[in-house]
């Protein structure tokens, strides 16, 4: 049997030495031993490998794995696969170990940011958002308006003038009000609705004019076509208070009566009720007003002291409705109404309200769904009306009562000569020189 039966020689104790993981017991290492059953063949010289050109490793590549590196042992042409000291996944920092790459701590240097491009893109984004918001707000607001008045039903109309005219009406409508709100606002519980205030606003290039029409004005009811029946009613020469025209057949007959008795064509109609009026004031946070002389009225709930003060919706409604506390009764009330509407428009038509969605949306939402206008009146026309009222409060125009010459049976009679001159000046877009009460 050969000394090499199995996998190794036996030691002095008879244990087999398989040659794995065990050294000799001698102090000096053993010399090389010749294995008897292996014979070496004479060495043949290997053909030399062609030189490999240096090649940069791919991004994030690991050196020594399938990519020739110039950093291998010189002249060996052999890839040992061992790491050369480079951290995996990140190229070695230039300048040797211990040095940070340029461009900031731990961050490679990149191109400088193009701020002009960023500002341009940001500006486009902001403009786009504002445009979309503005368009959305326009269509939302337009859908809230109640276009219920058809001026095409008004017959025998005067000629068109150079100014744009609005008939602005405050009605005593209690529509949508609860019993608690009626009590709080001192409106009573009368059925239906009547005009509580009426005024003509003429928007002219020569200056704007606001003319209050007292509800007790003595007027003639002309021939008209019923707004609901479509039937024509001939003139009977009836003379009534102006607010009776509205009570008889609504806004269309009121417009017909105003045009017949003044000779001035009305281009647009706008009406708002008690609740809508109070809600708009509250949405604005109140309206600041300088009251020259204090007054009190139990019927309207008014209780004011003289001086500057901010009125809420309830107080504002009481202010514009009070008539019995004044010697001039309805004439003084119309003056207060003009004064308040001008202050309201002046405060609402400001950049702080128009450009602030947190103020604009509540104001529009509070008033638009209670605002009744003619079918041809758009948001642009409403804006023009509001800014015209603001212009009057700022001195760009005049406000006045319709000129009065006397009374007839308790009704206020208009001064016909002054009314004709006033209408002529408005129709021709001339500066108004007529004075009213």
C-alpha positions in Angstrom: 0.0 0.0 0.0 1.2 3.5 -0.8 2.1 6.0 1.9 -0.5 8.3 0.3 -3.5 6.1 0.9 -6.4 8.4 1.7 -5.7 12.1 1.7 -2.6 12.6 3.9 0.2 11.0 5.9 -0.3 9.7 9.5 1.6 11.4 12.3 3.4 9.7 15.2 0.1 9.1 16.9 -1.4 7.5 13.8 -3.6 10.6 13.0 -3.9 11.4 9.4 -2.7 14.8 8.2 -5.0 16.0 5.5 -3.0 19.2 5.0 -5.7 21.7 5.8 -5.3 24.4 8.4 -2.5 22.6 10.4 1.2 23.6 10.5 4.1 21.5 11.5 5.1 21.2 15.1 8.7 22.3 14.5 10.0 25.7 15.3 11.3 26.3 11.8 9.0 26.0 8.8 9.4 22.9 6.7 11.0 23.2 3.3 9.2 22.5 0.1 8.4 18.8 -0.3 8.0 17.0 -3.5 4.9 15.1 -4.1 5.7 11.7 -5.4 2.7 11.0 -7.5 2.8 14.4 -9.3 5.3 15.1 -12.1 5.6 18.7 -13.4 5.7 19.2 -17.1 8.3 21.5 -18.5 7.1 25.1 -18.4 6.2 26.6 -21.7 6.3 30.3 -22.2 2.9 32.0 -22.4 2.3 34.2 -25.4 2.3 37.8 -24.3 -1.1 39.6 -24.0 -1.6 42.6 -26.2 -1.5 45.8 -24.2 -4.9 47.1 -23.1 -5.5 50.8 -23.5 -6.5 52.6 -20.4 -10.3 53.1 -20.2 -12.3 55.1 -17.7 -14.7 53.1 -15.6 -18.4 53.6 -16.2 -20.3 55.9 -13.9 -20.6 54.2 -10.5 -18.7 51.1 -11.8 -16.5 49.0 -9.5 -12.9 48.8 -10.6 -11.5 45.3 -11.3 -14.7 43.7 -12.4 -14.7 43.3 -16.1 -13.3 46.8 -16.8 -9.6 47.1 -17.6 -7.9 49.6 -15.3 -4.6 51.3 -15.7 -4.4 51.2 -11.9 -3.7 47.4 -12.0 -0.3 46.1 -11.2 2.0 47.5 -13.8 2.9 45.3 -16.7 1.0 42.3 -15.2 -2.0 42.6 -17.6 -3.9 40.7 -14.8 -7.0 41.9 -13.0 -6.8 40.8 -9.5 -10.3 41.9 -8.6 -9.1 43.6 -5.4 -10.3 47.1 -4.5 -7.7 49.8 -5.1 -9.0 52.0 -2.3 -11.8 53.7 -4.1 -15.1 53.9 -2.3 -17.8 52.0 -4.2 -20.5 54.1 -5.9 -18.5 57.4 -5.8 -15.4 58.4 -7.7 -12.4 59.3 -5.7 -12.1 62.9 -4.8 -9.5 64.9 -6.8 -6.5 66.1 -4.9 -5.9 63.0 -2.9 -7.4 61.6 0.3 -8.7 63.9 2.9 -9.7 66.7 0.5 -13.3 67.6 -0.3 -14.4 68.2 -3.9 -15.0 71.8 -4.9 -18.5 73.2 -4.8 -19.3 72.8 -1.1 -18.9 70.2 1.6 -19.7 66.8 0.4 -21.3 68.1 -2.8 -19.8 68.1 -6.3 -19.8 71.4 -8.1 -22.6 71.9 -10.6 -23.7 74.7 -13.0 -24.9 77.9 -11.4 -28.8 78.2 -11.2 -30.4 80.3 -14.0 -32.4 82.7 -11.9 -33.8 84.6 -14.9 -35.3 81.4 -16.2 -36.7 80.5 -12.7 -38.3 83.9 -12.3 -39.8 83.7 -15.8 -41.3 80.3 -15.1 -42.6 81.5 -11.7 -44.2 84.6 -13.2 -45.9 82.5 -15.9 -47.2 80.2 -13.2 -48.6 83.1 -11.0 -50.2 84.7 -14.0 -51.8 81.4 -15.0 -53.2 80.9 -11.6 -54.6 84.4 -11.4 -56.1 84.1 -14.9 -57.8 80.8 -14.1 -59.0 82.1 -10.7 -60.4 85.3 -12.3 -62.2 83.4 -15.1 -63.7 81.0 -12.6 -64.8 83.8 -10.3 -66.4 85.7 -13.2 -68.5 82.7 -14.2 -69.4 81.9 -10.6 -70.5 85.4 -9.9 -72.4 85.7 -13.2 -74.3 82.6 -12.3 -75.4 84.1 -8.9 -77.1 87.2 -10.4 -80.9 87.0 -10.9 -81.7 88.5 -14.3 -85.5 88.7 -13.9 -86.4 92.1 -15.4 -87.2 92.2 -19.1 -87.0 95.8 -20.4 -88.1 94.7 -23.8 -91.6 94.6 -22.4 -91.5 98.4 -21.8 -93.3 100.2 -24.5 -93.0 103.7 -26.1 -89.5 104.4 -24.8 -87.6 107.7 -25.0 -84.6 108.1 -27.3 -81.2 106.8 -26.2 -78.8 109.4 -24.7 -75.1 109.7 -24.6 -74.9 108.6 -21.0 -75.5 105.2 -19.4 -78.4 105.3 -17.0 -79.3 103.0 -14.1 -82.5 102.8 -12.1 -81.4 101.6 -8.7 -84.2 100.3 -6.4 -84.1 99.3 -2.8 -87.2 97.1 -2.1 -88.8 96.2 1.2 -88.8 92.5 0.2 -88.5 90.1 3.1 -87.8 87.2 0.9 -85.8 84.5 2.6 -85.8 86.2 6.0 -86.7 84.3 9.1 -89.1 85.7 11.8 -86.1 86.4 14.0 -84.3 88.3 11.2 -87.4 90.4 10.6 -87.6 91.3 14.2 -84.0 92.1 14.5 -84.0 94.3 11.4 -87.4 96.0 12.3 -88.8 95.2 8.9 -92.2 94.0 9.9 -94.0 91.1 8.2 -95.9 92.7 5.3 -96.5 90.4 2.4 -95.2 91.1 -1.1 -92.7 93.9 -1.7 -92.7 97.6 -2.4 -90.0 100.2 -3.3 -88.3 101.6 -0.3 -85.9 103.8 -2.3 -85.4 104.8 -5.9 -82.7 106.7 -7.7 -81.4 107.3 -11.2 -77.6 107.1 -11.7 -76.3 108.7 -14.9 -72.8 107.6 -15.8 -71.4 110.3 -18.1 -68.0 111.4 -19.4 -68.8 114.9 -18.2 -69.4 113.7 -14.7 -71.7 111.3 -12.9 -75.1 112.3 -11.5 -77.2 110.5 -8.8 -80.9 111.7 -8.6 -83.1 110.4 -5.8 -86.8 109.9 -6.7 -88.9 110.3 -3.5 -91.4 107.5 -3.1 -94.1 110.0 -2.5 -93.5 111.7 -5.9 -96.7 112.6 -7.8 -96.6 110.8 -11.1 -99.0 109.6 -13.9 -99.4 105.9 -14.7 -99.1 105.7 -18.5 -100.3 102.9 -20.8 -98.3 99.8 -20.4 -98.1 96.1 -21.2 -98.5 93.7 -18.2 -95.3 92.0 -17.4 -97.1 88.7 -16.7 -100.3 88.8 -18.8 -98.8 90.5 -21.8 -102.0 92.5 -22.1 -101.9 96.2 -22.9 -103.5 98.5 -20.4 -104.5 102.0 -21.8 -103.7 105.2 -19.9 -106.4 106.4 -17.6 -104.7 109.6 -16.4 -104.3 108.2 -12.9 -102.0 110.1 -10.6 -100.4 108.1 -7.8 -97.3 108.0 -5.7 -94.3 106.7 -7.6 -93.9 103.6 -5.4 -97.5 102.5 -6.4 -96.3 101.8 -9.9 -94.0 99.1 -8.6 -96.6 97.6 -6.3 -99.1 97.4 -9.3 -97.0 95.5 -11.9 -93.4 95.3 -10.7 -90.1 96.6 -12.2 -91.2 96.9 -15.8 -94.1 99.3 -15.0 -91.8 101.3 -12.6 -89.3 101.8 -15.5 -92.2 102.7 -17.9 -93.6 105.2 -15.4 -90.1 106.9 -14.7 -89.4 107.1 -18.4 -92.9 108.6 -19.2 -92.7 111.2 -16.4 -89.1 112.3 -17.0 -88.4 111.7 -20.7 -85.1 109.9 -19.8 -84.4 106.4 -21.1 -83.3 103.8 -18.5 -80.6 101.5 -19.8 -80.3 99.1 -16.8 -82.3 98.2 -13.7 -80.9 97.0 -10.4 -82.8 96.0 -7.2 -81.8 94.7 -3.8 -83.9 93.7 -0.8 -83.5 94.3 2.9 -81.7 91.1 3.7 -79.2 91.4 0.8 -78.4 95.0 1.7 -77.7 94.1 5.4 -75.6 91.1 4.4 -73.4 93.1 2.0 -72.6 95.6 4.8 -71.8 92.9 7.3 -69.6 91.1 4.7 -67.6 94.3 4.3 -67.1 94.6 8.0 -69.4 97.6 8.3 -69.4 101.0 6.6 -67.9 104.1 8.2 -70.1 107.1 8.1 -70.0 110.6 9.5 -73.5 111.4 10.9 -74.0 115.2 11.1 -76.8 115.1 13.6 -78.0 112.3 15.8 -81.6 110.9 15.5 -83.8 108.2 16.9 -86.7 106.3 15.3 -88.6 103.4 17.0 -90.2 102.2 13.7 -86.9 101.7 11.9 -84.8 100.9 15.0 -82.5 103.9 14.4 -80.6 105.3 17.4 -77.6 107.3 16.3 -75.4 109.9 17.8 -73.5 112.5 15.8 -70.0 111.9 14.6 -68.0 109.3 12.7 -68.9 105.7 13.4 -69.0 102.3 11.7 -72.5 100.9 11.0 -73.2 97.2 10.7 -75.9 95.7 8.5 -78.7 96.2 11.0 -77.7 99.8 11.8 -77.2 100.6 8.1 -80.7 99.4 7.2 -82.2 101.5 10.0 -80.2 104.6 8.7 -81.5 104.4 5.1 -85.1 103.6 6.1 -85.7 106.3 8.7 -88.1 109.0 7.6 -90.4 109.9 10.6 -87.5 111.4 12.6 -87.0 114.3 10.1 -89.1 117.4 9.4 -88.4 116.9 5.6 -89.5 113.2 5.9 -88.9 111.5 2.6 -86.6 114.2 1.2 -84.2 113.8 4.1 -84.3 110.1 3.9 -83.3 110.1 0.2 -80.4 112.3 1.1 -79.3 109.8 3.7 -79.7 107.0 1.2 -77.4 108.7 -1.3 -74.8 109.5 1.3 -74.8 105.9 2.6 -74.7 104.3 -0.9 -71.7 106.5 -1.9 -69.9 105.5 1.3 -70.7 101.8 0.7 -69.4 102.0 -2.9 -66.3 103.9 -1.9 -65.4 101.2 0.7 -66.3 98.2 -1.5 -64.6 99.4 -4.7 -61.1 99.5 -3.2 -58.0 97.3 -4.0 -58.2 95.9 -0.5 -61.6 94.4 -1.3 -61.5 93.8 -5.0 -58.0 92.2 -5.0 -58.4 90.2 -1.8 -60.4 87.0 -2.4 -61.0 86.6 1.3 -63.0 89.9 1.2 -64.3 89.8 -2.4 -65.9 86.4 -2.3 -67.9 87.0 0.9 -69.1 90.4 -0.4 -70.2 89.0 -3.7 -71.7 85.9 -2.2 -73.7 88.0 0.3 -75.2 90.3 -2.3 -75.3 88.8 -5.8 -77.9 86.1 -5.0 -80.3 88.8 -3.8 -79.6 91.3 -6.6 -82.3 91.5 -9.3 -81.3 93.1 -12.6 -82.4 93.3 -16.2 -81.7 90.5 -18.7 -79.1 92.6 -20.5 -77.0 93.7 -17.5 -73.7 91.9 -17.1 -71.0 92.0 -14.4 -69.2 94.7 -16.3 -72.2 96.9 -16.2 -72.6 96.3 -12.5 -69.0 97.2 -11.9 -69.4 100.4 -13.9 -72.5 101.3 -11.8 -70.6 100.7 -8.6 -67.5 102.7 -9.6 -69.8 105.5 -10.8 -71.3 105.7 -7.3 -67.9 105.7 -5.8 -66.8 108.6 -8.1 -69.7 110.7 -6.8 -68.6 110.3 -3.2 -65.1 111.3 -4.4 -66.3 114.5 -5.9 -66.5 113.3 -9.5 -70.2 114.2 -10.0 -73.2 115.4 -8.1 -76.0 113.9 -6.0 -79.4 115.5 -5.7 -83.1 115.0 -5.2 -85.4 115.4 -8.1 -86.4 119.2 -8.2 -89.6 119.7 -6.3 -92.0 122.6 -6.9 -94.7 121.9 -4.3 -97.2 119.3 -3.1 -100.5 117.9 -4.3 -102.6 116.0 -1.9 -99.6 115.0 0.2 -97.6 114.0 -2.9 -94.4 115.8 -4.0 -94.8 117.6 -7.3 -91.7 117.8 -9.6 -90.6 121.0 -11.1 -91.2 120.3 -14.8 -88.9 123.0 -16.2 -86.0 121.9 -14.1 -86.7 118.3 -14.8 -86.6 118.9 -18.6 -83.3 120.8 -18.3 -81.8 118.1 -16.2 -82.8 115.4 -18.6 -81.5 117.3 -21.6 -78.1 117.8 -20.0 -77.9 114.1 -19.2 -79.0 113.0 -22.7 -76.4 115.2 -24.3 -73.6 114.3 -21.8 -73.3 117.8 -20.5 -72.3 119.0 -17.1 -75.3 119.1 -14.9 -76.1 122.6 -13.7 -79.6 122.0 -12.2 -79.9 122.1 -8.5 -82.3 119.9 -6.5 -83.4 119.8 -2.9 
